[in-house]
Amino acid sequence: MTKLRVLLTGATGYIAGQLLPAFRDRYDLRLVDTRRENGAGQPVEGVEVLDLLSAGSGELEALFTDIDVVVHCAYHRPAGSDPQSQYDGERRNVDMMQRVYQTALDHGVRRVVAASTNQAAKWYEQPFFAGLRDRVGPEDYPRPDNLYGWAKAAYEALGFLYACGGMGRKLEVIQLRIVVPREIDAGQFADLPRHRYVRELAGYISERDLQQLFCKSVEARQVDDEHGVPFHIFYGVSNNARTFWSITNARRVIDYQPEDNSEVRFAADIAQLLGQ
């Protein structure tokens, strides 16, 4: 069968680094980033150097033409820690997301799968830690409590606009709210409140589950919702026993079947740190 043609933005970044082993096997890949090396300084094969915000329309046309799906992982880290610098930096990320949507729409791309974050609704962790709420799902109103999360919530709202046909044809959009895409070092939590470690266990997603979530989001044939809008938000967590973020809709829509469970993966650490 003909491989799907996939454009991966932010191809030298952390999330892309976990996806590339699976993506290189499955897709006809086009890679783009503002550098050729990953965070460890190692070259990433096949990366085209281009800034999606400053690139000309002709450069973007060449990049997006004949692409089936864009997987958007590119991210400009804001310079400075003050609120205005953070806002200005995250606003650039929102503008970049909009340019990806519009360029995809203009050049016949069928679907955009974007790396979002649980931070788009992070405030809900407060009632969770207080024992007042057991679960949060994609249908809950976005409630970011930081500018990084605000930008990702903006990605999602803007994505729905493109998906419902408000900008022309319907562009299929899937946003993946990734929670804890890393191995958990229990030693880092030994002197912290218990809930901080439990939160990591609840949000953990293994590399193979992250790959499955992205690949199934890329490959699913039908992603229309009950109203005919091809838009979904899926949480990125494994099949964890201590769960807070709902993946019910990801199971139903794209048949996401995570294989890992943080309770099993980190059983020895949990017994030592939590006495269980």
Secondary structure, DSSP 8 states (H G I E B T S, - for coil): ----EEEEESTTSHHHHHHHHHHHHHSEEEEEES-SB-TTS-B-TTEEE--TTTS-HHHHHHHHTT-SEEEE------SSSSHHHHHHHHHHHHHHHHHHHHHHHHTT--EEEEEEEGGGGGGGHHHHHTTS-S-B-TTS----SSHHHHHHHHHHHHHHHHHTTTTSS--EEEEEEE-B-S---GGGGTTS-HHHHHHHHHHB--HHHHHHHHHHHHH-S----TTS--EEEEEE--S-SS--B--HHHHHHH-------HHHHTHHHHHHHH--
